Amino acid sequence: VTLIDNSPPTVICNADITVSNENNSCGANVTLPLPDISDNCQISTIVNNINGSNSASGYYPVGITLVTYTVTD
């Protein structure tokens, strides 16, 4: 018997986040919530384009930074 999971995971991203820079700094430490992720089977990996982990929290420079999550099952 071969079972195949043909349903991709779903990812619901959080709303845009706007923060002020820290005093005397051109950036800020930002804690980002994980997006809502679901699947009909098991999630294998959750990575982002910022640091390759599942959490993109960290120091961000002034400006716009696009965070992209890749989820596999």
mmJSON file of the N, C-alpha and C atoms, coordinates in Angstrom:
{"data_MODEL":{"atom_site":{
"group_PDB":["ATOM","ATOM","ATOM","ATOM","ATOM","ATOM","ATOM","ATOM","ATOM","ATOM","ATOM","ATOM","ATOM","ATOM","ATOM","ATOM","ATOM","ATOM","ATOM","ATOM","ATOM","ATOM","ATOM","ATOM","ATOM","ATOM","ATOM","ATOM","ATOM","ATOM","ATOM","ATOM","ATOM","ATOM","ATOM","ATOM","ATOM","ATOM","ATOM","ATOM","ATOM","ATOM","ATOM","ATOM","ATOM","ATOM","ATOM","ATOM","ATOM","ATOM","ATOM","ATOM","ATOM","ATOM","ATOM","ATOM","ATOM","ATOM","ATOM","ATOM","ATOM","ATOM","ATOM","ATOM","ATOM","ATOM","ATOM","ATOM","ATOM","ATOM","ATOM","ATOM","ATOM","ATOM","ATOM","ATOM","ATOM","ATOM","ATOM","ATOM","ATOM","ATOM","ATOM","ATOM","ATOM","ATOM","ATOM","ATOM","ATOM","ATOM","ATOM","ATOM","ATOM","ATOM","ATOM","ATOM","ATOM","ATOM","ATOM","ATOM","ATOM","ATOM","ATOM","ATOM","ATOM","ATOM","ATOM","ATOM","ATOM","ATOM","ATOM","ATOM","ATOM","ATOM","ATOM","ATOM","ATOM","ATOM","ATOM","ATOM","ATOM","ATOM","ATOM","ATOM","ATOM","ATOM","ATOM","ATOM","ATOM","ATOM","ATOM","ATOM","ATOM","ATOM","ATOM","ATOM","ATOM","ATOM","ATOM","ATOM","ATOM","ATOM","ATOM","ATOM","ATOM","ATOM","ATOM","ATOM","ATOM","ATOM","ATOM","ATOM","ATOM","ATOM","ATOM","ATOM","ATOM","ATOM","ATOM","ATOM","ATOM","ATOM","ATOM","ATOM","ATOM","ATOM","ATOM","ATOM","ATOM","ATOM","ATOM","ATOM","ATOM","ATOM","ATOM","ATOM","ATOM","ATOM","ATOM","ATOM","ATOM","ATOM","ATOM","ATOM","ATOM","ATOM","ATOM","ATOM","ATOM","ATOM","ATOM","ATOM","ATOM","ATOM","ATOM","ATOM","ATOM","ATOM","ATOM","ATOM","ATOM","ATOM","ATOM","ATOM","ATOM","ATOM","ATOM","ATOM","ATOM","ATOM","ATOM","ATOM","ATOM","ATOM","ATOM","ATOM","ATOM","ATOM","ATOM"],
"id":[1,2,3,4,5,6,7,8,9,10,11,12,13,14,15,16,17,18,19,20,21,22,23,24,25,26,27,28,29,30,31,32,33,34,35,36,37,38,39,40,41,42,43,44,45,46,47,48,49,50,51,52,53,54,55,56,57,58,59,60,61,62,63,64,65,66,67,68,69,70,71,72,73,74,75,76,77,78,79,80,81,82,83,84,85,86,87,88,89,90,91,92,93,94,95,96,97,98,99,100,101,102,103,104,105,106,107,108,109,110,111,112,113,114,115,116,117,118,119,120,121,122,123,124,125,126,127,128,129,130,131,132,133,134,135,136,137,138,139,140,141,142,143,144,145,146,147,148,149,150,151,152,153,154,155,156,157,158,159,160,161,162,163,164,165,166,167,168,169,170,171,172,173,174,175,176,177,178,179,180,181,182,183,184,185,186,187,188,189,190,191,192,193,194,195,196,197,198,199,200,201,202,203,204,205,206,207,208,209,210,211,212,213,214,215,216,217,218,219],
"type_symbol":["N","C","C","N","C","C","N","C","C","N","C","C","N","C","C","N","C","C","N","C","C","N","C","C","N","C","C","N","C","C","N","C","C","N","C","C","N","C","C","N","C","C","N","C","C","N","C","C","N","C","C","N","C","C","N","C","C","N","C","C","N","C","C","N","C","C","N","C","C","N","C","C","N","C","C","N","C","C","N","C","C","N","C","C","N","C","C","N","C","C","N","C","C","N","C","C","N","C","C","N","C","C","N","C","C","N","C","C","N","C","C","N","C","C","N","C","C","N","C","C","N","C","C","N","C","C","N","C","C","N","C","C","N","C","C","N","C","C","N","C","C","N","C","C","N","C","C","N","C","C","N","C","C","N","C","C","N","C","C","N","C","C","N","C","C","N","C","C","N","C","C","N","C","C","N","C","C","N","C","C","N","C","C","N","C","C","N","C","C","N","C","C","N","C","C","N","C","C","N","C","C","N","C","C","N","C","C","N","C","C","N","C","C","N","C","C","N","C","C"],
"label_atom_id":["N","CA","C","N","CA","C","N","CA","C","N","CA","C","N","CA","C","N","CA","C","N","CA","C","N","CA","C","N","CA","C","N","CA","C","N","CA","C","N","CA","C","N","CA","C","N","CA","C","N","CA","C","N","CA","C","N","CA","C","N","CA","C","N","CA","C","N","CA","C","N","CA","C","N","CA","C","N","CA","C","N","CA","C","N","CA","C","N","CA","C","N","CA","C","N","CA","C","N","CA","C","N","CA","C","N","CA","C","N","CA","C","N","CA","C","N","CA","C","N","CA","C","N","CA","C","N","CA","C","N","CA","C","N","CA","C","N","CA","C","N","CA","C","N","CA","C","N","CA","C","N","CA","C","N","CA","C","N","CA","C","N","CA","C","N","CA","C","N","CA","C","N","CA","C","N","CA","C","N","CA","C","N","CA","C","N","CA","C","N","CA","C","N","CA","C","N","CA","C","N","CA","C","N","CA","C","N","CA","C","N","CA","C","N","CA","C","N","CA","C","N","CA","C","N","CA","C","N","CA","C","N","CA","C","N","CA","C","N","CA","C","N","CA","C","N","CA","C","N","CA","C","N","CA","C"],
"label_alt_id":[null,null,null,null,null,null,null,null,null,null,null,null,null,null,null,null,null,null,null,null,null,null,null,null,null,null,null,null,null,null,null,null,null,null,null,null,null,null,null,null,null,null,null,null,null,null,null,null,null,null,null,null,null,null,null,null,null,null,null,null,null,null,null,null,null,null,null,null,null,null,null,null,null,null,null,null,null,null,null,null,null,null,null,null,null,null,null,null,null,null,null,null,null,null,null,null,null,null,null,null,null,null,null,null,null,null,null,null,null,null,null,null,null,null,null,null,null,null,null,null,null,null,null,null,null,null,null,null,null,null,null,null,null,null,null,null,null,null,null,null,null,null,null,null,null,null,null,null,null,null,null,null,null,null,null,null,null,null,null,null,null,null,null,null,null,null,null,null,null,null,null,null,null,null,null,null,null,null,null,null,null,null,null,null,null,null,null,null,null,null,null,null,null,null,null,null,null,null,null,null,null,null,null,null,null,null,null,null,null,null,null,null,null,null,null,null,null,null,null],
"label_comp_id":["VAL","VAL","VAL","THR","THR","THR","LEU","LEU","LEU","ILE","ILE","ILE","ASP","ASP","ASP","ASN","ASN","ASN","SER","SER","SER","PRO","PRO","PRO","PRO","PRO","PRO","THR","THR","THR","VAL","VAL","VAL","ILE","ILE","ILE","CYS","CYS","CYS","ASN","ASN","ASN","ALA","ALA","ALA","ASP","ASP","ASP","ILE","ILE","ILE","THR","THR","THR","VAL","VAL","VAL","SER","SER","SER","ASN","ASN","ASN","GLU","GLU","GLU","ASN","ASN","ASN","ASN","ASN","ASN","SER","SER","SER","CYS","CYS","CYS","GLY","GLY","GLY","ALA","ALA","ALA","ASN","ASN","ASN","VAL","VAL","VAL","THR","THR","THR","LEU","LEU","LEU","PRO","PRO","PRO","LEU","LEU","LEU","PRO","PRO","PRO","ASP","ASP","ASP","ILE","ILE","ILE","SER","SER","SER","ASP","ASP","ASP","ASN","ASN","ASN","CYS","CYS","CYS","GLN","GLN","GLN","ILE","ILE","ILE","SER","SER","SER","THR","THR","THR","ILE","ILE","ILE","VAL","VAL","VAL","ASN","ASN","ASN","ASN","ASN","ASN","ILE","ILE","ILE","ASN","ASN","ASN","GLY","GLY","GLY","SER","SER","SER","ASN","ASN","ASN","SER","SER","SER","ALA","ALA","ALA","SER","SER","SER","GLY","GLY","GLY","TYR","TYR","TYR","TYR","TYR","TYR","PRO","PRO","PRO","VAL","VAL","VAL","GLY","GLY","GLY","ILE","ILE","ILE","THR","THR","THR","LEU","LEU","LEU","VAL","VAL","VAL","THR","THR","THR","TYR","TYR","TYR","THR","THR","THR","VAL","VAL","VAL","THR","THR","THR","ASP","ASP","ASP"],
"label_asym_id":["A","A","A","A","A","A","A","A","A","A","A","A","A","A","A","A","A","A","A","A","A","A","A","A","A","A","A","A","A","A","A","A","A","A","A","A","A","A","A","A","A","A","A","A","A","A","A","A","A","A","A","A","A","A","A","A","A","A","A","A","A","A","A","A","A","A","A","A","A","A","A","A","A","A","A","A","A","A","A","A","A","A","A","A","A","A","A","A","A","A","A","A","A","A","A","A","A","A","A","A","A","A","A","A","A","A","A","A","A","A","A","A","A","A","A","A","A","A","A","A","A","A","A","A","A","A","A","A","A","A","A","A","A","A","A","A","A","A","A","A","A","A","A","A","A","A","A","A","A","A","A","A","A","A","A","A","A","A","A","A","A","A","A","A","A","A","A","A","A","A","A","A","A","A","A","A","A","A","A","A","A","A","A","A","A","A","A","A","A","A","A","A","A","A","A","A","A","A","A","A","A","A","A","A","A","A","A","A","A","A","A","A","A","A","A","A","A","A","A"],
"label_entity_id":["1","1","1","1","1","1","1","1","1","1","1","1","1","1","1","1","1","1","1","1","1","1","1","1","1","1","1","1","1","1","1","1","1","1","1","1","1","1","1","1","1","1","1","1","1","1","1","1","1","1","1","1","1","1","1","1","1","1","1","1","1","1","1","1","1","1","1","1","1","1","1","1","1","1","1","1","1","1","1","1","1","1","1","1","1","1","1","1","1","1","1","1","1","1","1","1","1","1","1","1","1","1","1","1","1","1","1","1","1","1","1","1","1","1","1","1","1","1","1","1","1","1","1","1","1","1","1","1","1","1","1","1","1","1","1","1","1","1","1","1","1","1","1","1","1","1","1","1","1","1","1","1","1","1","1","1","1","1","1","1","1","1","1","1","1","1","1","1","1","1","1","1","1","1","1","1","1","1","1","1","1","1","1","1","1","1","1","1","1","1","1","1","1","1","1","1","1","1","1","1","1","1","1","1","1","1","1","1","1","1","1","1","1","1","1","1","1","1","1"],
"label_seq_id":[1,1,1,2,2,2,3,3,3,4,4,4,5,5,5,6,6,6,7,7,7,8,8,8,9,9,9,10,10,10,11,11,11,12,12,12,13,13,13,14,14,14,15,15,15,16,16,16,17,17,17,18,18,18,19,19,19,20,20,20,21,21,21,22,22,22,23,23,23,24,24,24,25,25,25,26,26,26,27,27,27,28,28,28,29,29,29,30,30,30,31,31,31,32,32,32,33,33,33,34,34,34,35,35,35,36,36,36,37,37,37,38,38,38,39,39,39,40,40,40,41,41,41,42,42,42,43,43,43,44,44,44,45,45,45,46,46,46,47,47,47,48,48,48,49,49,49,50,50,50,51,51,51,52,52,52,53,53,53,54,54,54,55,55,55,56,56,56,57,57,57,58,58,58,59,59,59,60,60,60,61,61,61,62,62,62,63,63,63,64,64,64,65,65,65,66,66,66,67,67,67,68,68,68,69,69,69,70,70,70,71,71,71,72,72,72,73,73,73],
"pdbx_PDB_ins_code":[null,null,null,null,null,null,null,null,null,null,null,null,null,null,null,null,null,null,null,null,null,null,null,null,null,null,null,null,null,null,null,null,null,null,null,null,null,null,null,null,null,null,null,null,null,null,null,null,null,null,null,null,null,null,null,null,null,null,null,null,null,null,null,null,null,null,null,null,null,null,null,null,null,null,null,null,null,null,null,null,null,null,null,null,null,null,null,null,null,null,null,null,null,null,null,null,null,null,null,null,null,null,null,null,null,null,null,null,null,null,null,null,null,null,null,null,null,null,null,null,null,null,null,null,null,null,null,null,null,null,null,null,null,null,null,null,null,null,null,null,null,null,null,null,null,null,null,null,null,null,null,null,null,null,null,null,null,null,null,null,null,null,null,null,null,null,null,null,null,null,null,null,null,null,null,null,null,null,null,null,null,null,null,null,null,null,null,null,null,null,null,null,null,null,null,null,null,null,null,null,null,null,null,null,null,null,null,null,null,null,null,null,null,null,null,null,null,null,null],
"Cartn_x":[0.855,0.0,0.899,0.592,1.31,0.328,0.617,-0.215,0.529,-0.172,0.432,-0.315,0.442,-0.136,-0.099,-1.237,-1.323,-1.759,-1.999,-2.465,-1.293,-0.994,0.115,-0.294,0.696,0.371,-0.182,-0.934,-1.432,-0.692,-0.382,0.324,-0.476,-0.848,-1.547,-0.604,-0.129,0.859,0.214,1.02,0.567,0.507,-0.159,-0.236,1.144,1.327,2.584,2.87,4.146,4.573,5.395,5.095,5.858,6.369,7.684,8.29,9.219,9.496,10.441,11.846,12.825,14.204,14.552,15.555,16.019,16.841,16.928,17.695,19.129,19.607,20.986,21.319,20.344,20.548,19.778,20.279,19.593,18.821,18.222,17.449,16.853,16.29,15.667,15.571,15.592,15.293,13.788,13.364,11.942,11.622,10.565,10.077,8.898,9.06,8.006,7.234,5.91,5.131,5.225,5.173,5.143,3.814,3.814,2.53,1.711,0.41,-0.452,-0.222,0.159,0.489,-0.335,-0.914,-1.653,-1.457,-1.714,-1.584,-2.432,-2.796,-3.594,-2.73,-1.424,-0.476,0.537,1.766,2.787,3.627,3.901,4.801,6.229,7.03,8.412,9.368,9.27,10.169,9.436,9.901,9.457,10.728,11.029,12.226,11.871,12.683,12.454,13.701,13.541,14.636,15.593,15.306,16.145,17.343,17.073,18.165,18.078,17.154,17.054,16.466,15.913,15.287,13.78,13.078,11.628,11.268,12.197,11.928,12.738,12.057,12.735,12.951,12.761,12.989,14.471,14.743,16.134,16.256,17.474,17.759,17.474,16.663,16.319,16.773,17.341,17.733,16.51,16.66,15.596,15.278,14.023,13.582,12.575,12.27,11.302,12.062,11.699,12.281,11.154,11.207,10.2,10.65,9.806,10.099,9.242,9.899,9.214,9.427,8.336,8.408,8.179,8.965,8.774,8.439,7.284,6.801,6.693,7.231,7.139,6.536,5.895,5.329,5.837],
"Cartn_y":[-1.167,0.0,1.229,2.175,3.441,4.569,5.365,6.523,7.777,8.685,9.922,11.11,12.057,13.293,14.337,14.599,15.567,16.959,17.132,18.426,19.204,20.364,21.16,21.808,22.169,22.898,24.282,24.829,26.199,27.102,28.296,29.282,30.574,31.065,32.339,33.304,34.28,35.224,36.242,36.747,37.783,39.131,40.071,41.424,42.071,43.096,43.844,44.39,44.444,44.95,46.213,47.262,48.509,48.835,49.034,49.396,50.581,51.303,52.422,51.899,52.598,52.219,52.494,51.764,51.954,53.24,53.838,55.078,54.901,55.901,55.907,54.673,54.172,52.974,53.097,52.467,52.457,51.155,50.664,49.436,49.126,47.923,47.498,45.992,45.449,44.038,43.862,42.911,42.691,41.222,40.977,39.621,39.393,38.468,38.184,36.936,36.991,35.778,34.85,33.546,32.597,32.712,32.473,32.461,31.246,31.27,30.117,29.093,27.883,26.837,25.608,24.995,23.759,22.835,21.566,20.561,19.358,18.589,17.406,16.245,16.432,15.413,16.097,15.747,16.286,17.348,18.46,19.498,19.009,19.085,18.625,19.76,20.875,21.999,23.325,24.295,25.681,26.52,27.194,28.035,29.393,30.392,31.721,32.18,33.229,33.748,34.648,34.937,35.842,35.107,33.991,33.27,31.757,31.286,29.857,29.015,29.659,28.904,29.134,28.6,28.827,30.163,30.802,32.103,33.186,34.217,35.323,36.501,36.286,37.355,37.711,38.988,39.417,40.896,41.327,42.74,43.06,44.105,44.542,45.98,46.283,47.66,48.503,49.818,50.728,50.455,50.431,50.155,49.02,48.528,47.444,46.14,45.11,43.788,42.801,42.089,41.077,39.745,39.147,37.841,36.813,35.793,34.739,33.411,32.703,31.377,30.316,29.238,28.078,26.9,26.271,25.18,23.935,22.818,21.561,20.496,19.554,18.431,17.127],
"Cartn_z":[0.0,0.0,0.0,-0.883,-0.922,-0.649,0.361,0.683,0.271,-0.368,-0.851,-0.263,0.277,0.804,-0.309,-0.917,-2.015,-1.566,-0.282,0.224,0.817,0.253,0.803,2.128,2.945,4.179,3.858,4.785,4.628,5.607,5.137,5.945,5.919,7.078,7.19,7.887,7.129,7.651,8.579,9.475,10.4,9.678,10.291,9.726,9.764,8.947,8.944,10.342,10.67,11.972,11.743,12.488,12.422,13.82,13.935,15.212,14.997,16.053,15.999,16.256,15.696,15.97,17.425,17.932,19.291,19.373,20.561,20.743,20.258,19.532,19.034,18.195,17.459,16.654,15.347,14.322,13.018,12.834,13.918,13.863,15.213,15.322,16.578,16.634,17.868,18.062,17.979,17.168,16.941,17.197,17.968,18.192,17.263,16.336,15.363,15.774,15.732,15.991,14.782,15.026,13.915,13.179,11.876,11.161,11.6,11.321,11.592,10.491,10.875,9.915,10.244,9.217,9.435,8.238,8.469,7.419,7.808,6.809,7.086,7.56,7.498,7.931,8.848,8.767,9.666,8.981,9.67,9.168,9.364,8.306,8.373,8.716,7.969,8.217,8.094,8.875,8.794,8.82,7.717,7.668,7.067,7.388,6.828,6.09,5.307,4.49,5.265,6.523,7.319,7.901,8.585,9.233,9.063,8.246,7.969,9.08,10.099,11.184,11.154,12.154,12.171,12.805,13.527,14.134,13.43,12.966,12.293,13.231,14.528,15.496,15.53,15.766,15.844,15.571,15.254,15.004,13.537,13.313,11.963,11.751,10.587,10.298,9.941,10.02,9.599,8.131,7.792,6.424,6.425,5.255,5.092,4.866,5.632,5.465,5.225,4.116,3.792,4.369,5.192,5.773,5.049,4.499,3.759,4.471,4.762,5.378,4.314,4.385,3.534,4.442,4.178,5.006,4.138,4.623,3.881,4.793,4.134,4.877,4.325],
"occupancy":[1.0,1.0,1.0,1.0,1.0,1.0,1.0,1.0,1.0,1.0,1.0,1.0,1.0,1.0,1.0,1.0,1.0,1.0,1.0,1.0,1.0,1.0,1.0,1.0,1.0,1.0,1.0,1.0,1.0,1.0,1.0,1.0,1.0,1.0,1.0,1.0,1.0,1.0,1.0,1.0,1.0,1.0,1.0,1.0,1.0,1.0,1.0,1.0,1.0,1.0,1.0,1.0,1.0,1.0,1.0,1.0,1.0,1.0,1.0,1.0,1.0,1.0,1.0,1.0,1.0,1.0,1.0,1.0,1.0,1.0,1.0,1.0,1.0,1.0,1.0,1.0,1.0,1.0,1.0,1.0,1.0,1.0,1.0,1.0,1.0,1.0,1.0,1.0,1.0,1.0,1.0,1.0,1.0,1.0,1.0,1.0,1.0,1.0,1.0,1.0,1.0,1.0,1.0,1.0,1.0,1.0,1.0,1.0,1.0,1.0,1.0,1.0,1.0,1.0,1.0,1.0,1.0,1.0,1.0,1.0,1.0,1.0,1.0,1.0,1.0,1.0,1.0,1.0,1.0,1.0,1.0,1.0,1.0,1.0,1.0,1.0,1.0,1.0,1.0,1.0,1.0,1.0,1.0,1.0,1.0,1.0,1.0,1.0,1.0,1.0,1.0,1.0,1.0,1.0,1.0,1.0,1.0,1.0,1.0,1.0,1.0,1.0,1.0,1.0,1.0,1.0,1.0,1.0,1.0,1.0,1.0,1.0,1.0,1.0,1.0,1.0,1.0,1.0,1.0,1.0,1.0,1.0,1.0,1.0,1.0,1.0,1.0,1.0,1.0,1.0,1.0,1.0,1.0,1.0,1.0,1.0,1.0,1.0,1.0,1.0,1.0,1.0,1.0,1.0,1.0,1.0,1.0,1.0,1.0,1.0,1.0,1.0,1.0,1.0,1.0,1.0,1.0,1.0,1.0],
"B_iso_or_equiv":[0.0,0.0,0.0,0.0,0.0,0.0,0.0,0.0,0.0,0.0,0.0,0.0,0.0,0.0,0.0,0.0,0.0,0.0,0.0,0.0,0.0,0.0,0.0,0.0,0.0,0.0,0.0,0.0,0.0,0.0,0.0,0.0,0.0,0.0,0.0,0.0,0.0,0.0,0.0,0.0,0.0,0.0,0.0,0.0,0.0,0.0,0.0,0.0,0.0,0.0,0.0,0.0,0.0,0.0,0.0,0.0,0.0,0.0,0.0,0.0,0.0,0.0,0.0,0.0,0.0,0.0,0.0,0.0,0.0,0.0,0.0,0.0,0.0,0.0,0.0,0.0,0.0,0.0,0.0,0.0,0.0,0.0,0.0,0.0,0.0,0.0,0.0,0.0,0.0,0.0,0.0,0.0,0.0,0.0,0.0,0.0,0.0,0.0,0.0,0.0,0.0,0.0,0.0,0.0,0.0,0.0,0.0,0.0,0.0,0.0,0.0,0.0,0.0,0.0,0.0,0.0,0.0,0.0,0.0,0.0,0.0,0.0,0.0,0.0,0.0,0.0,0.0,0.0,0.0,0.0,0.0,0.0,0.0,0.0,0.0,0.0,0.0,0.0,0.0,0.0,0.0,0.0,0.0,0.0,0.0,0.0,0.0,0.0,0.0,0.0,0.0,0.0,0.0,0.0,0.0,0.0,0.0,0.0,0.0,0.0,0.0,0.0,0.0,0.0,0.0,0.0,0.0,0.0,0.0,0.0,0.0,0.0,0.0,0.0,0.0,0.0,0.0,0.0,0.0,0.0,0.0,0.0,0.0,0.0,0.0,0.0,0.0,0.0,0.0,0.0,0.0,0.0,0.0,0.0,0.0,0.0,0.0,0.0,0.0,0.0,0.0,0.0,0.0,0.0,0.0,0.0,0.0,0.0,0.0,0.0,0.0,0.0,0.0,0.0,0.0,0.0,0.0,0.0,0.0],
"pdbx_formal_charge":[null,null,null,null,null,null,null,null,null,null,null,null,null,null,null,null,null,null,null,null,null,null,null,null,null,null,null,null,null,null,null,null,null,null,null,null,null,null,null,null,null,null,null,null,null,null,null,null,null,null,null,null,null,null,null,null,null,null,null,null,null,null,null,null,null,null,null,null,null,null,null,null,null,null,null,null,null,null,null,null,null,null,null,null,null,null,null,null,null,null,null,null,null,null,null,null,null,null,null,null,null,null,null,null,null,null,null,null,null,null,null,null,null,null,null,null,null,null,null,null,null,null,null,null,null,null,null,null,null,null,null,null,null,null,null,null,null,null,null,null,null,null,null,null,null,null,null,null,null,null,null,null,null,null,null,null,null,null,null,null,null,null,null,null,null,null,null,null,null,null,null,null,null,null,null,null,null,null,null,null,null,null,null,null,null,null,null,null,null,null,null,null,null,null,null,null,null,null,null,null,null,null,null,null,null,null,null,null,null,null,null,null,null,null,null,null,null,null,null],
"auth_seq_id":[1,1,1,2,2,2,3,3,3,4,4,4,5,5,5,6,6,6,7,7,7,8,8,8,9,9,9,10,10,10,11,11,11,12,12,12,13,13,13,14,14,14,15,15,15,16,16,16,17,17,17,18,18,18,19,19,19,20,20,20,21,21,21,22,22,22,23,23,23,24,24,24,25,25,25,26,26,26,27,27,27,28,28,28,29,29,29,30,30,30,31,31,31,32,32,32,33,33,33,34,34,34,35,35,35,36,36,36,37,37,37,38,38,38,39,39,39,40,40,40,41,41,41,42,42,42,43,43,43,44,44,44,45,45,45,46,46,46,47,47,47,48,48,48,49,49,49,50,50,50,51,51,51,52,52,52,53,53,53,54,54,54,55,55,55,56,56,56,57,57,57,58,58,58,59,59,59,60,60,60,61,61,61,62,62,62,63,63,63,64,64,64,65,65,65,66,66,66,67,67,67,68,68,68,69,69,69,70,70,70,71,71,71,72,72,72,73,73,73],
"auth_comp_id":["VAL","VAL","VAL","THR","THR","THR","LEU","LEU","LEU","ILE","ILE","ILE","ASP","ASP","ASP","ASN","ASN","ASN","SER","SER","SER","PRO","PRO","PRO","PRO","PRO","PRO","THR","THR","THR","VAL","VAL","VAL","ILE","ILE","ILE","CYS","CYS","CYS","ASN","ASN","ASN","ALA","ALA","ALA","ASP","ASP","ASP","ILE","ILE","ILE","THR","THR","THR","VAL","VAL","VAL","SER","SER","SER","ASN","ASN","ASN","GLU","GLU","GLU","ASN","ASN","ASN","ASN","ASN","ASN","SER","SER","SER","CYS","CYS","CYS","GLY","GLY","GLY","ALA","ALA","ALA","ASN","ASN","ASN","VAL","VAL","VAL","THR","THR","THR","LEU","LEU","LEU","PRO","PRO","PRO","LEU","LEU","LEU","PRO","PRO","PRO","ASP","ASP","ASP","ILE","ILE","ILE","SER","SER","SER","ASP","ASP","ASP","ASN","ASN","ASN","CYS","CYS","CYS","GLN","GLN","GLN","ILE","ILE","ILE","SER","SER","SER","THR","THR","THR","ILE","ILE","ILE","VAL","VAL","VAL","ASN","ASN","ASN","ASN","ASN","ASN","ILE","ILE","ILE","ASN","ASN","ASN","GLY","GLY","GLY","SER","SER","SER","ASN","ASN","ASN","SER","SER","SER","ALA","ALA","ALA","SER","SER","SER","GLY","GLY","GLY","TYR","TYR","TYR","TYR","TYR","TYR","PRO","PRO","PRO","VAL","VAL","VAL","GLY","GLY","GLY","ILE","ILE","ILE","THR","THR","THR","LEU","LEU","LEU","VAL","VAL","VAL","THR","THR","THR","TYR","TYR","TYR","THR","THR","THR","VAL","VAL","VAL","THR","THR","THR","ASP","ASP","ASP"],
"auth_asym_id":["A","A","A","A","A","A","A","A","A","A","A","A","A","A","A","A","A","A","A","A","A","A","A","A","A","A","A","A","A","A","A","A","A","A","A","A","A","A","A","A","A","A","A","A","A","A","A","A","A","A","A","A","A","A","A","A","A","A","A","A","A","A","A","A","A","A","A","A","A","A","A","A","A","A","A","A","A","A","A","A","A","A","A","A","A","A","A","A","A","A","A","A","A","A","A","A","A","A","A","A","A","A","A","A","A","A","A","A","A","A","A","A","A","A","A","A","A","A","A","A","A","A","A","A","A","A","A","A","A","A","A","A","A","A","A","A","A","A","A","A","A","A","A","A","A","A","A","A","A","A","A","A","A","A","A","A","A","A","A","A","A","A","A","A","A","A","A","A","A","A","A","A","A","A","A","A","A","A","A","A","A","A","A","A","A","A","A","A","A","A","A","A","A","A","A","A","A","A","A","A","A","A","A","A","A","A","A","A","A","A","A","A","A","A","A","A","A","A","A"],
"auth_atom_id":["N","CA","C","N","CA","C","N","CA","C","N","CA","C","N","CA","C","N","CA","C","N","CA","C","N","CA","C","N","CA","C","N","CA","C","N","CA","C","N","CA","C","N","CA","C","N","CA","C","N","CA","C","N","CA","C","N","CA","C","N","CA","C","N","CA","C","N","CA","C","N","CA","C","N","CA","C","N","CA","C","N","CA","C","N","CA","C","N","CA","C","N","CA","C","N","CA","C","N","CA","C","N","CA","C","N","CA","C","N","CA","C","N","CA","C","N","CA","C","N","CA","C","N","CA","C","N","CA","C","N","CA","C","N","CA","C","N","CA","C","N","CA","C","N","CA","C","N","CA","C","N","CA","C","N","CA","C","N","CA","C","N","CA","C","N","CA","C","N","CA","C","N","CA","C","N","CA","C","N","CA","C","N","CA","C","N","CA","C","N","CA","C","N","CA","C","N","CA","C","N","CA","C","N","CA","C","N","CA","C","N","CA","C","N","CA","C","N","CA","C","N","CA","C","N","CA","C","N","CA","C","N","CA","C","N","CA","C","N","CA","C","N","CA","C","N","CA","C","N","CA","C","N","CA","C"],
"pdbx_PDB_model_num":[1,1,1,1,1,1,1,1,1,1,1,1,1,1,1,1,1,1,1,1,1,1,1,1,1,1,1,1,1,1,1,1,1,1,1,1,1,1,1,1,1,1,1,1,1,1,1,1,1,1,1,1,1,1,1,1,1,1,1,1,1,1,1,1,1,1,1,1,1,1,1,1,1,1,1,1,1,1,1,1,1,1,1,1,1,1,1,1,1,1,1,1,1,1,1,1,1,1,1,1,1,1,1,1,1,1,1,1,1,1,1,1,1,1,1,1,1,1,1,1,1,1,1,1,1,1,1,1,1,1,1,1,1,1,1,1,1,1,1,1,1,1,1,1,1,1,1,1,1,1,1,1,1,1,1,1,1,1,1,1,1,1,1,1,1,1,1,1,1,1,1,1,1,1,1,1,1,1,1,1,1,1,1,1,1,1,1,1,1,1,1,1,1,1,1,1,1,1,1,1,1,1,1,1,1,1,1,1,1,1,1,1,1,1,1,1,1,1,1]
}}}
